[in-house]
Amino acid sequence: MTVQRETVQTCRRQLHGSLVILKKNARLYYLKPPVLIFGVLFPVFFFLAFKMGRPIPAENIVPGMVAMALWFTSSAVGPLVTPWERSAKTYERLISTPVSLPAILAGDVISGFVFGACISVVPVLLGFVLTDAHIGNVPLLIAGILMGALSFASLGVLLAAPPASSPSNIMLLSNLVRLPLLFVSGIFMPIGQMPVWARWIAPLSPLSYANALIRSAFGRSAFFPVWLSLLMLFLFTLALFLASCKFHNMWRAKGL
């Protein structure tokens, strides 16, 4: 009984530490220019580049716009927080606290999750106001946004693992990963119409499954079924978070 009580208390302390990190990240980093540029403005520019000059009804682009905003915002926090803290020499102080490394990384994941989920509401509202788009399945849309934000935030924390003291270096690596996955995830072209090589790569992107869920919620056809998309997003989140713990711990052990 005593062991169980100590285990519960330890879990509570670690959870409290993760929530404190969430609060710290929200206060210090959410409104930083790089976060806003890479997380908010990128989807807008991609949307305008895709829409302008093409005879596509605006309501057909809303699901992709929501998925794309979620992709960039959720994965923008992680690659910026850790390099900033390394540059400010606060990262070493953070990992020396009684909070475990997985709890610290969980705090960063939750930060990206909250930021992405909140910002994704904006394109949904704009779709209602400016287009004829309508949501056919609200619970499915919520599930797609929440599961997608959690998976993308985990990817962002993984990309922050390399020991770089400058956010620009990590953002370069981040965009080398995020941009190719964006173009093979069915945002701009249905996966079924892509070249064969792209259809083989599409299942390797968590954005493909989040986009499928969001499209299904808006009543659009999707390449992947709902059950598979939910399962794959859960597996991506688990795998990416475990990989984050492994690589962050590896660089920490090397003193980098």
C-alpha positions as CSV (number, residue, x, y, z in Angstrom):
1,M,0.0,0.0,0.0
2,T,2.9,2.3,0.8
3,V,4.5,1.6,-2.5
4,Q,1.3,2.4,-4.4
5,R,0.9,5.6,-2.5
6,E,4.5,6.7,-3.3
7,T,3.9,5.7,-6.9
8,V,0.8,7.9,-7.1
9,Q,2.6,10.8,-5.4
10,T,5.5,10.5,-7.8
11,C,3.2,10.5,-10.8
12,R,1.4,13.6,-9.4
13,R,4.7,15.4,-9.0
14,Q,5.8,14.6,-12.5
15,L,2.4,15.6,-13.9
16,H,2.6,18.9,-12.0
17,G,6.1,19.4,-13.4
18,S,4.8,18.9,-16.9
19,L,2.0,21.4,-16.3
20,V,4.4,24.0,-14.9
21,I,6.5,23.6,-18.1
22,L,3.3,24.1,-20.1
23,K,2.6,27.3,-18.3
24,K,6.2,28.5,-18.7
25,N,6.2,27.8,-22.4
26,A,2.8,29.5,-22.9
27,R,4.0,32.6,-21.2
28,L,7.4,32.8,-22.8
29,Y,7.2,31.4,-26.3
30,Y,3.7,31.4,-27.7
31,L,3.9,35.0,-28.9
32,K,7.6,34.8,-30.1
33,P,7.9,36.0,-33.7
34,P,9.4,32.7,-35.0
35,V,6.5,30.7,-33.5
36,L,3.9,33.0,-35.1
37,I,5.7,33.1,-38.4
38,F,6.4,29.3,-38.8
39,G,3.2,28.3,-37.0
40,V,0.6,30.7,-38.2
41,L,1.8,32.6,-41.3
42,F,3.1,29.6,-43.2
43,P,-0.3,27.9,-43.6
44,V,-1.8,31.2,-44.8
45,F,0.8,31.7,-47.5
46,F,0.5,28.1,-48.6
47,F,-3.3,28.5,-48.8
48,L,-3.0,31.6,-50.9
49,A,-0.4,30.0,-53.2
50,F,-2.7,27.0,-53.7
51,K,-6.0,28.8,-54.1
52,M,-5.1,31.8,-56.3
53,G,-5.6,31.3,-60.0
54,R,-7.3,27.9,-59.6
55,P,-11.0,27.3,-60.1
56,I,-11.5,25.4,-56.8
57,P,-14.5,26.2,-54.5
58,A,-13.2,27.8,-51.3
59,E,-15.2,25.4,-49.2
60,N,-13.3,22.4,-50.6
61,I,-10.0,23.9,-49.3
62,V,-11.2,24.4,-45.7
63,P,-10.4,20.9,-44.5
64,G,-6.9,21.1,-45.9
65,M,-6.4,24.5,-44.4
66,V,-7.4,23.3,-41.0
67,A,-5.1,20.3,-41.2
68,M,-2.2,22.4,-42.5
69,A,-2.7,25.0,-39.8
70,L,-2.7,22.2,-37.2
71,W,0.4,20.7,-38.7
72,F,2.5,23.9,-38.6
73,T,1.3,25.3,-35.3
74,S,1.5,22.1,-33.2
75,S,5.0,21.2,-34.5
76,A,6.3,24.8,-34.2
77,V,6.7,25.1,-30.4
78,G,9.0,22.1,-29.8
79,P,11.7,22.9,-32.3
80,L,12.0,26.5,-30.8
81,V,11.7,26.0,-27.1
82,T,14.6,23.7,-26.5
83,P,17.2,25.7,-28.6
84,W,16.1,29.0,-26.9
85,E,16.6,27.4,-23.5
86,R,20.0,26.0,-24.5
87,S,21.0,29.5,-25.7
88,A,19.8,31.1,-22.5
89,K,21.6,28.4,-20.4
90,T,18.3,27.5,-18.7
91,Y,18.1,24.0,-20.3
92,E,20.8,22.6,-17.9
93,R,19.0,24.0,-14.9
94,L,15.7,22.5,-16.1
95,I,17.0,19.0,-16.6
96,S,18.7,19.1,-13.2
97,T,15.4,19.6,-11.4
98,P,13.6,16.6,-9.7
99,V,11.3,16.5,-12.8
100,S,12.2,13.5,-15.1
101,L,13.2,14.0,-18.7
102,P,10.0,12.3,-20.0
103,A,7.9,14.7,-17.9
104,I,9.8,17.7,-19.2
105,L,9.3,16.5,-22.8
106,A,5.6,15.8,-22.0
107,G,5.3,19.4,-20.9
108,D,6.7,20.5,-24.3
109,V,4.4,18.2,-26.1
110,I,1.4,19.5,-24.2
111,S,2.5,23.0,-25.1
112,G,2.5,22.3,-28.8
113,F,-0.8,20.4,-28.4
114,V,-2.6,23.3,-26.7
115,F,-1.2,25.9,-29.1
116,G,-2.0,23.9,-32.2
117,A,-5.5,22.9,-31.1
118,C,-6.4,26.5,-30.2
119,I,-5.1,28.0,-33.4
120,S,-6.8,25.4,-35.5
121,V,-10.2,26.9,-34.4
122,V,-9.4,30.0,-36.5
123,P,-9.5,28.3,-40.0
124,V,-12.6,26.4,-38.9
125,L,-14.4,29.7,-38.0
126,L,-13.1,31.4,-41.1
127,G,-14.5,28.5,-43.2
128,F,-17.9,29.0,-41.7
129,V,-17.8,32.8,-42.2
130,L,-16.2,33.1,-45.6
131,T,-17.3,29.9,-47.4
132,D,-20.2,27.5,-47.6
133,A,-18.3,24.7,-45.7
134,H,-20.2,22.8,-43.1
135,I,-19.2,20.2,-40.5
136,G,-21.0,16.9,-40.9
137,N,-19.5,15.2,-37.9
138,V,-18.4,17.5,-35.0
139,P,-17.0,14.7,-32.7
140,L,-14.9,13.4,-35.5
141,L,-13.5,16.9,-36.2
142,I,-12.6,17.3,-32.6
143,A,-11.0,13.9,-32.5
144,G,-9.0,14.7,-35.6
145,I,-7.8,18.0,-34.3
146,L,-6.9,16.6,-30.8
147,M,-5.2,13.5,-32.1
148,G,-3.4,15.3,-34.9
149,A,-2.2,18.1,-32.5
150,L,-0.8,15.5,-30.1
151,S,1.0,13.6,-32.8
152,F,2.4,16.7,-34.5
153,A,3.6,18.2,-31.2
154,S,5.4,14.9,-30.4
155,L,7.2,15.2,-33.8
156,G,8.2,18.8,-33.0
157,V,9.8,17.7,-29.7
158,L,11.6,14.9,-31.5
159,L,13.0,17.4,-34.0
160,A,14.3,19.5,-31.1
161,A,16.6,16.7,-29.9
162,P,19.8,17.6,-31.8
163,P,22.1,19.9,-29.7
164,A,21.7,23.2,-31.3
165,S,21.8,26.5,-29.5
166,S,20.2,28.5,-32.3
167,P,16.5,28.0,-33.2
168,S,17.3,28.7,-36.9
169,N,19.3,25.5,-37.1
170,I,16.5,23.4,-35.7
171,M,13.9,25.1,-37.8
172,L,15.9,24.3,-40.9
173,L,15.9,20.7,-39.9
174,S,12.2,20.9,-39.0
175,N,11.2,22.3,-42.4
176,L,13.3,19.7,-44.2
177,V,11.0,17.2,-42.5
178,R,7.7,19.0,-42.4
179,L,7.5,20.4,-45.9
180,P,8.0,17.1,-47.8
181,L,5.5,15.4,-45.6
182,L,3.0,18.2,-46.2
183,F,3.1,17.7,-50.0
184,V,2.5,13.9,-49.8
185,S,-0.3,14.0,-47.2
186,G,-3.2,14.7,-49.5
187,I,-3.5,18.4,-48.6
188,F,-3.0,19.8,-52.1
189,M,-3.8,16.7,-54.2
190,P,-5.8,13.6,-53.2
191,I,-3.5,10.7,-52.3
192,G,-5.2,8.4,-54.8
193,Q,-4.2,10.8,-57.7
194,M,-0.5,11.1,-56.6
195,P,2.4,9.3,-58.4
196,V,3.1,5.8,-57.1
197,W,6.2,6.8,-55.2
198,A,4.1,9.5,-53.3
199,R,1.4,7.0,-52.4
200,W,4.0,4.8,-50.8
201,I,5.4,7.7,-48.7
202,A,2.0,9.1,-47.7
203,P,1.3,6.5,-45.0
204,L,4.5,7.5,-43.3
205,S,3.2,11.0,-42.5
206,P,0.9,11.5,-39.5
207,L,-0.6,14.5,-41.4
208,S,-2.1,12.0,-43.9
209,Y,-4.3,10.5,-41.2
210,A,-5.2,13.8,-39.5
211,N,-6.2,15.2,-42.9
212,A,-8.3,12.1,-43.6
213,L,-10.1,12.6,-40.3
214,I,-10.7,16.3,-40.9
215,R,-11.9,15.7,-44.4
216,S,-14.3,13.0,-43.2
217,A,-15.6,15.4,-40.6
218,F,-16.4,17.9,-43.3
219,G,-18.2,15.3,-45.3
220,R,-15.4,14.9,-47.9
221,S,-14.0,11.6,-49.2
222,A,-10.8,10.4,-47.5
223,F,-8.1,8.0,-48.6
224,F,-7.8,6.3,-45.2
225,P,-10.8,5.0,-43.1
226,V,-11.6,6.6,-39.8
227,W,-10.6,3.7,-37.6
228,L,-7.2,3.4,-39.3
229,S,-6.5,7.1,-39.0
230,L,-7.3,7.2,-35.3
231,L,-5.1,4.1,-34.7
232,M,-2.2,5.4,-36.7
233,L,-2.3,8.8,-35.0
234,F,-2.1,7.1,-31.6
235,L,0.8,4.9,-32.7
236,F,2.6,7.9,-34.2
237,T,2.2,9.8,-31.0
238,L,3.5,6.9,-28.9
239,A,6.4,6.2,-31.3
240,L,7.5,9.8,-31.7
241,F,7.3,10.5,-27.9
242,L,9.4,7.4,-27.1
243,A,11.9,8.4,-29.8
244,S,12.0,11.9,-28.3
245,C,12.9,10.5,-24.9
246,K,15.6,8.3,-26.3
247,F,17.3,10.9,-28.4
248,H,17.1,13.7,-25.9
249,N,18.5,11.4,-23.3
250,M,21.3,10.3,-25.7
251,W,22.4,13.8,-26.3
252,R,22.1,14.6,-22.6
253,A,24.3,11.7,-21.8
254,K,26.9,13.0,-24.2
255,G,26.8,16.3,-22.4
256,L,25.6,18.2,-25.5
